[in-house]
Amino acid sequence: MPMNIWGYVVRRLLYIIPMVIGITAITFFTVFAAAGGNPVAIVEANDPELPQATVNALIAYLQLDKPVPIQYLNWLWNVVHLNFGVSIQSGRPVSDIIWSWAWTTVYLQLFALVVSVALAIPISVYAARRRNSAGDFVITGISVFGISAPVFWVGEMLIILFAYDLGVLPAGGAHSLNAVWPWSIGDYLAHLALPAAVIAYFNLGLYVRLLRSRLVEIFQSDYVMALRAMGTPERITVYKHALRNAITPVVTFVGLALGTSIAGAPVTETTFSWPGLGYEFVRAITNLDFPVILAIVFLISVMTMVSNIVVDILYVYIDPRVRVS
């Protein structure tokens, strides 16, 4: 990797610091206001017989007797040392439980991303080479619908069709109760199918619309016409030359889509009861579980920004004309 890229990566990583501080600060003060300054009251409401000593211990642990800015600064200091605190609801260290949620979210998003990109390329090439044909109109219509349709509605429709009407796929969850990885890989894939299909369909609509438009433009360019006039095989002309020039803006959308999918995970994961960051985030908000909410916001923010940095680095290798300075 060239040295100028390393310098760029360092600058972007440093840029993450104020962004994460800003995002977590806004989240901290928002949740604090929503809880009326005392999230422990939610615990007391759920368990009226909770001993007062336990309530006092929670207040002391969360430092609710101190000013809000001091509480946030103390939380930030603990995060620097990878200490996300203890969940108010479960009493378990957040750092012990959040990584399993993160992994579940990541492999769902990555699987959907790979599927959508793998399908978008041949579909876009087909539509661009047959511009204004019946097949092109069908592909464009399906793509527009995928972009426009609400994710939760598409998810509910798939659950009704495949889980209840046909009974061929599970309605929710990441695995059956008796499934053990990796021996029950079929069970894991069955649970992965519907939520991944929803995410992949939404992403596919974006990629196909963008890539098709770029390919239509490139197919009419002088250098592509010259390649065809010289008798260059169509497959080489399309996939080696035209596609490489068209793929750069798609990479941008892939990075943004990955970040957006992770940030928007609560919708998909709640629809399918998928035990990832999004699903647990909704539960934590419902219970006003301060440490869990802040930890998930922190993790999603970092994952989103890092994915964009990776995309910027890929530019240099996909398109030699791009330079990072």
C-alpha positions in Angstrom: 0.0 0.0 0.0 1.5 3.4 -1.0 2.7 5.7 1.8 0.2 8.4 0.8 -2.7 6.0 1.4 -1.3 5.2 4.9 -1.3 9.0 5.7 -4.9 9.3 4.4 -6.0 6.3 6.5 -4.5 7.8 9.6 -6.2 11.2 8.9 -9.5 9.5 8.4 -9.1 7.4 11.5 -8.4 10.6 13.5 -11.5 12.1 11.9 -13.5 9.3 13.4 -12.7 10.5 17.0 -14.7 13.8 17.0 -17.5 12.2 14.9 -18.0 9.4 17.4 -17.8 11.8 20.3 -20.4 14.0 18.7 -22.8 11.1 17.9 -22.4 9.5 21.4 -22.8 12.8 23.1 -26.1 13.6 21.3 -27.3 10.0 22.1 -26.3 10.3 25.7 -28.1 13.6 26.4 -31.2 12.4 24.3 -31.6 9.2 26.2 -31.0 11.0 29.5 -33.8 13.4 28.7 -36.1 10.6 27.6 -35.5 8.8 30.9 -36.2 11.9 32.9 -32.7 11.7 34.3 -33.2 8.4 36.0 -33.2 5.2 33.9 -33.2 3.2 37.2 -36.9 4.2 37.5 -37.6 1.8 34.6 -36.0 -1.0 36.6 -38.0 -0.1 39.7 -41.2 -0.1 37.6 -40.5 -3.6 36.3 -39.6 -4.9 39.7 -41.4 -3.0 42.5 -39.9 -5.3 45.2 -36.3 -4.4 44.2 -34.3 -3.8 47.4 -33.4 -0.1 48.0 -29.8 -1.1 48.4 -29.8 -2.4 44.8 -31.4 0.8 43.5 -28.8 2.9 45.3 -26.0 0.7 43.9 -27.3 1.2 40.4 -27.6 5.0 40.9 -24.0 5.0 42.2 -22.7 2.8 39.4 -24.4 5.0 36.7 -23.3 8.1 38.6 -26.8 9.5 38.3 -26.1 11.7 41.3 -23.5 13.7 39.3 -24.1 16.3 36.6 -24.9 14.9 33.1 -21.7 16.2 31.4 -19.6 14.5 34.1 -21.5 11.3 33.6 -20.8 11.4 29.8 -17.1 12.2 30.3 -16.8 9.3 32.7 -18.5 7.0 30.2 -16.2 8.2 27.5 -13.1 7.5 29.6 -14.3 4.0 30.3 -14.9 3.4 26.6 -11.3 4.4 25.9 -10.4 1.4 28.1 -12.9 -0.8 26.3 -15.2 -0.8 29.3 -18.8 -0.3 28.2 -20.3 -0.9 31.6 -22.9 -3.3 32.8 -26.4 -3.8 31.4 -29.1 -2.4 33.7 -31.5 -5.2 32.7 -29.4 -8.3 32.6 -26.6 -7.3 35.0 -24.0 -8.7 32.6 -21.0 -6.7 31.3 -22.0 -5.1 28.0 -18.6 -5.9 26.4 -19.2 -9.6 27.1 -22.5 -9.7 25.2 -22.3 -7.1 22.5 -19.7 -8.8 20.3 -22.0 -11.7 19.6 -24.7 -9.3 18.6 -22.2 -7.4 16.4 -21.1 -10.6 14.7 -24.7 -11.6 13.9 -25.4 -8.3 12.3 -22.1 -8.2 10.4 -22.5 -11.7 8.8 -26.1 -10.9 7.8 -25.1 -7.6 6.2 -22.1 -9.0 4.5 -24.0 -12.0 3.1 -26.7 -9.7 1.7 -24.0 -7.4 0.3 -22.2 -10.2 -1.5 -25.4 -11.5 -3.0 -26.6 -8.1 -4.2 -23.3 -7.2 -5.8 -23.0 -10.6 -7.5 -26.5 -10.3 -9.0 -26.2 -6.6 -9.8 -23.3 -7.0 -12.3 -24.8 -9.5 -14.7 -28.3 -8.0 -14.5 -26.9 -4.5 -15.2 -24.8 -5.7 -18.1 -27.9 -7.4 -19.6 -30.1 -4.4 -19.2 -27.5 -2.0 -20.6 -26.7 -4.1 -23.6 -30.5 -4.4 -24.4 -31.5 -0.8 -23.6 -35.2 0.0 -24.0 -36.1 -3.7 -24.5 -38.8 -5.4 -22.7 -36.3 -7.1 -20.4 -34.7 -3.7 -19.6 -38.1 -2.2 -18.7 -38.9 -5.2 -16.4 -35.5 -4.9 -14.7 -35.9 -1.1 -14.2 -39.4 -1.5 -12.8 -38.3 -4.2 -10.3 -35.3 -2.1 -9.3 -37.4 1.0 -8.7 -39.9 -1.0 -6.6 -37.0 -2.4 -4.5 -35.8 1.1 -3.8 -39.2 2.5 -3.0 -40.9 -0.3 -1.0 -40.6 0.0 2.8 -38.2 -2.6 4.1 -40.5 -3.8 6.9 -43.4 -4.2 4.5 -41.3 -6.4 2.1 -40.1 -8.4 5.1 -43.7 -9.0 6.4 -44.8 -10.1 2.9 -41.9 -12.6 2.7 -42.7 -13.9 6.1 -46.4 -14.4 5.2 -45.5 -16.1 1.9 -42.6 -18.4 2.8 -43.1 -19.0 6.5 -46.9 -19.1 7.0 -48.3 -19.9 3.6 -45.6 -22.2 2.2 -44.0 -23.2 5.5 -40.6 -23.6 3.8 -38.6 -21.1 5.8 -38.6 -19.9 9.5 -40.3 -16.6 10.3 -37.6 -15.3 12.5 -34.5 -15.8 14.7 -30.9 -16.6 13.7 -31.2 -20.4 14.4 -33.3 -23.0 16.0 -32.9 -23.7 19.7 -31.2 -27.0 19.2 -28.9 -25.8 16.3 -25.2 -26.0 17.0 -22.8 -24.2 14.7 -21.3 -25.4 12.3 -23.1 -28.8 12.3 -26.5 -27.3 11.6 -25.4 -25.0 8.9 -28.5 -25.7 6.9 -30.6 -24.4 9.8 -28.5 -21.2 10.0 -28.8 -20.6 6.2 -32.6 -21.1 6.4 -32.9 -18.5 9.1 -30.6 -16.2 7.1 -32.5 -16.4 3.9 -35.4 -14.0 4.4 -33.7 -11.1 6.2 -30.7 -11.3 3.8 -33.2 -11.4 0.8 -34.8 -8.2 2.0 -31.5 -6.3 2.5 -30.1 -7.7 -0.8 -33.2 -6.7 -2.7 -33.1 -3.1 -1.5 -29.3 -2.9 -2.3 -29.8 -4.6 -5.6 -32.2 -2.0 -6.8 -29.7 0.8 -6.1 -26.8 -1.0 -7.7 -28.7 -2.0 -10.8 -30.0 1.5 -11.4 -26.6 3.1 -11.0 -24.6 0.5 -12.8 -27.0 0.2 -15.8 -26.9 4.0 -16.3 -23.1 4.1 -16.2 -22.8 1.2 -18.6 -25.3 2.6 -21.1 -23.1 5.8 -21.2 -19.9 3.9 -21.5 -21.1 1.6 -24.2 -21.6 4.7 -26.4 -18.1 6.0 -25.7 -15.4 6.2 -28.4 -13.0 3.7 -26.8 -15.7 1.0 -26.5 -16.7 1.5 -30.1 -13.0 1.3 -31.1 -12.5 -1.9 -29.2 -15.5 -3.4 -31.0 -14.3 -2.2 -34.3 -10.9 -3.9 -33.7 -12.7 -7.2 -33.1 -12.1 -7.4 -29.4 -14.3 -10.2 -27.9 -17.5 -8.7 -26.4 -16.9 -10.4 -23.1 -13.5 -8.7 -22.7 -14.9 -5.3 -23.9 -17.7 -5.5 -21.4 -16.2 -7.0 -18.3 -12.6 -5.9 -18.5 -12.9 -2.4 -20.0 -16.5 -1.0 -19.7 -17.3 -2.6 -16.4 -14.1 -1.5 -14.7 -14.8 2.2 -15.6 -18.5 1.9 -14.5 -17.9 0.2 -11.2 -16.2 3.1 -9.3 -19.4 5.0 -8.4 -21.0 1.7 -7.5 -18.2 1.1 -4.9 -19.3 4.3 -3.3 -22.8 3.1 -3.0 -21.6 -0.3 -1.7 -19.7 1.4 1.2 -22.6 3.8 1.9 -25.1 0.9 1.7 -23.1 -1.2 4.1 -23.0 1.7 6.6 -26.6 2.5 6.0 -27.6 -1.1 6.4 -25.8 -1.4 9.7 -27.3 1.9 11.0 -30.7 0.8 9.7 -30.4 -2.7 11.1 -33.2 -2.1 13.8 -35.9 -2.2 11.1 -34.9 -5.4 9.4 -33.7 -7.2 12.5 -36.8 -6.3 14.5 -39.0 -7.5 11.6 -37.3 -10.9 11.6 -36.4 -11.1 15.3 -32.8 -11.3 14.2 -30.6 -11.2 17.4 -28.2 -8.6 16.2 -27.2 -5.0 17.1 -30.4 -3.6 15.6 -32.8 -5.9 17.4 -31.0 -5.5 20.8 -30.8 -1.7 20.2 -34.6 -1.6 20.0 -35.0 -3.7 23.2 -32.4 -1.5 25.0 -34.3 1.7 24.0 -37.6 0.2 25.2 -36.0 -0.6 28.6 -33.8 2.6 28.6 -30.8 0.5 29.2 -28.2 3.3 29.1 -25.0 1.3 28.8 -26.3 -1.0 26.1 -27.7 1.9 24.0 -24.5 3.9 24.1 -22.3 0.9 23.4 -24.4 -0.1 20.3 -24.4 3.5 19.0 -20.7 3.7 19.5 -20.1 0.4 17.7 -22.5 1.2 14.8 -20.8 4.6 14.3 -17.3 3.1 14.2 -18.4 0.3 11.8 -20.1 2.8 9.4 -17.1 5.1 9.3 -14.5 2.3 8.9 -16.5 0.8 6.0 -16.4 4.2 4.2 -12.6 4.3 4.7 -12.2 0.8 3.2 -14.2 1.9 0.2 -12.0 5.0 -0.4 -8.9 2.8 -0.3 -10.5 0.4 -2.8 -10.9 3.2 -5.3 -7.1 3.4 -5.8 -7.0 -0.3 -6.8 -10.1 -0.3 -8.9 -9.4 2.9 -10.8 -5.7 3.8 -11.2 -6.7 7.4 -12.1 -7.8 7.9 -8.6 -5.2 9.3 -6.2 -5.4 9.8 -2.5 -3.6 12.9 -1.3 
